[in-house]
């Protein structure tokens, strides 16, 4: 079931349901892609119709940020909860490991994908790391062909928005993979370069605050969250 929030059509879905849907897609074959929008994505989509089309064209549109959950409540369209991209990816890899599926890692700075690959292969026994490529490339076609040659079933595309969504839409079918997932900075987390908030902070929906305390330079980005919620309030008033 889809829920429209400020122009973006989110899947109203739990983490478990999202992983089940993704595994069904992998088994089905063909080209599919998933996106993990947070409040910043939605704000960009409001200004950029082309980006909004990319998000809404995805097979899975997962509510990554707590701001999306708050906006849904404000709009009177509550959703089941967050499906953070990192958690979705971790749960998906656990299922892929059982099936022996092949994963390609794309993005981050040179050396990060290699570090992530080593850690993930150790944690998810049975998961096959088909290949990797950092995010500093100039020819997307060459990268797509590299993914195809790897025989990957799934690609984690960690290039940041909107570059990752553009890559998935334009080159996804060329990769031969069944599912491409846009995951922003997740490779840094999997490589141990960036630490997530403790579970208690995550449960309270305050992961954004923990990250701000650890990285005060993010204040400019975090300041956009109240504006996003104001947009939701205005939309609710217009629709009242």
N, C-alpha and C positions, 0 to 999 in steps of 0.2 A: 504494500500500500504506500502511495506517495503522499507527502504532505508539502504543500507549497509555503515557503517562508521567504518573503521579500523577493520573490521571483525565482528562487531556486527550489527545485522539486526534490526534496529529501525522501529517502526510504525510511519509513517509520519501522525500525527494525532493531532487535537486540544484537549484541555482539555474536552470540551463538547462532542466531538466524542468519546474520551476515556471512559468517564462515560457511555455514551450510550452503547458502546460495552460491558462494564463490567456488566451493568444491563441485557443485553441480555444473557451474559454468566450465570449469576445467575439464570435467568428464565429457561435457557436450562438445567441446572443441570449437573451432572457429574463432573469430576475433571479438574480444570484449574488453572493456576497460572500466575501472572503478576510480572514483574520486572521493576525497575526504575533506570537504569544505568546513572551515571554521568561520568565525565572524568576519575576518579579513577577506576571505574568499567572497563572501556574500556581498560585502561592501564593494569589492572590485567588480563583481558581476552586475551590480546596480549601475555602475558607471560604464561598463564595457559589455554591450550586448553580445559581442562575439564570444567573450569568455563565458557569459551566462549560457550561451548555446552549447559550449563545450561541456560545462558541468551537467546540464540537463540532458545531454546526449549520452551520458554514461550509463552503463548497465546497473551499477550500484553507486548511489550518492549517499555517503555515510556522514552523519552529524559528528564531526570531530570535536568541536569545542563546546565548552559549557555555555558560551554566549548564545549558541544556536538553540540550546535547550531552554534558556531563559526567554529568548525571543519567541519560541514556540508557545510558551505559557502566556506571555503578554498578548500574543495574537489570538489566544483562545484555541490553539491547535496543538495541545501538548503531545510530545512524542515520547517514546519509551525510554529514551535516555541517550547519553553519549556513546558513540562507538569510536574511540580514539584510534587514529591510524596505526600507531605503534602497537596497541593491543590487538587490533584486527590482524596486523601482519604477524605478530607472534603466534596467535591462535591458528592462523592459516598455515603457518610453517609447521606447527605441531601436527596438523592433519595431513599436510603434504608429505611429511616424513613417513607417515604410515603407508602412504601409497607409493613412496619412492619417486615423487615428482621432482622435476628439475627447475631450479630457480636462478634467474639472472639478476645481478645487482647493478643498477645504473645510477650514478650520481656521486655527489660529495667531492671533496678535495682529493687529489692524488694520494693514494695510500690508505684512505679511509675504507673504501669498499673491500680491499684486501684484508684489512684488520677485522671488519665485520664478518667477512666470509669465514675466516678461521673460527671466530667465536660462535657463529651460527651453526657451522658444521659440527662443532663439538657439542652444542646444546641440543640440536635436533637430529639425533641419529637416524639415518635413513633419508634425510633431505639431501638432495644432490645439488651442489652449487655448480651450475652449468657454465658460468662465466661472469665477468664483471668488467665495468668500464667507469672511469671517473666522469664527473660532470663537465669537464673542461674539454669539449670537443667542438669542432667547427662544421663537421659534415655528418648530419643526422642519418643520411642514407647509409653511410659506411657503418655506423653504429647499429642501425637496424639489421643490416646484413650480418654483422657479427653475432647479434642475438639469434638470428635465424640459423646460422651455422652451429650455434651452441646446442640447438634442440631444446631450448627452454620451454617449459609449460607456462611459467609465470615470470613476470618481470616486475621488480620493484623499481619504479621510476622516481628518483629523488632529486629533482632538478629545481624545485620551487615553482610556485604559480606565477604566471600562467604557462611557463615554458614546458613543464611536465605534461600539462593537459594538451598543449599544442602538439607535443611529440607523440603522445599516445594516439591522438585522433588522426594525425597525418601519416605516421609511420607504423602504427600498431599492427595493422594487417600484414605489413611487409616483414615484421619480425617472426611471423609464424607461431608466436605464443598465443595461448588461449585467453590469458588474462594479464593485463597490465594494470598496475595499481599506483596511483600518484601518492607519494608518501613524504614529500617535503624533506625535512631534516632527519628522517628516521634512521638513516645509515649511521649518522653520528652517534645516535643512541645505541644502536646495535654494536658499534665499534667500541663503545665505552668512552667516547670523546665528550659526550654530554650526558649528564646524570638526570634522570627523571625525578620528579618530586616523590617523597616517601608516600606510601600507600594511603596513609591517613589524609594527607593533603589532597590526593586524587579523589578519595571518597567524598570529601567535602566540596569538591568542585573548585578547589583553590590552587590547582597546579599552575595556573597563570601567575598567581601571586608569588609562589615559590620561585618560579623562573625569573620573575622581576627582581626579587630579592637577591638572587644569585647573579643576575645580569641587569644591573640598573640601566644599562644603555638601551634596554628594550622599552623604556618608558614611553617613547613616542608611539610605538606600536600598540602598547597596552592602553594608551589613552584613547584609542579608537573604539574600544569596547563600549564605553558609556554612550558614544555617539550612535553605535549600532543599535543599542537598546532603545535609544530615543527614536530611531527610525521605526522600530517595531511598534512603539507607543503611538506614533503619528499614523502608521498604517492601520492600527486597531481603531483609532478615532475616526479615520476616514471611512472605515468599513462599518462603523457602528450605526 
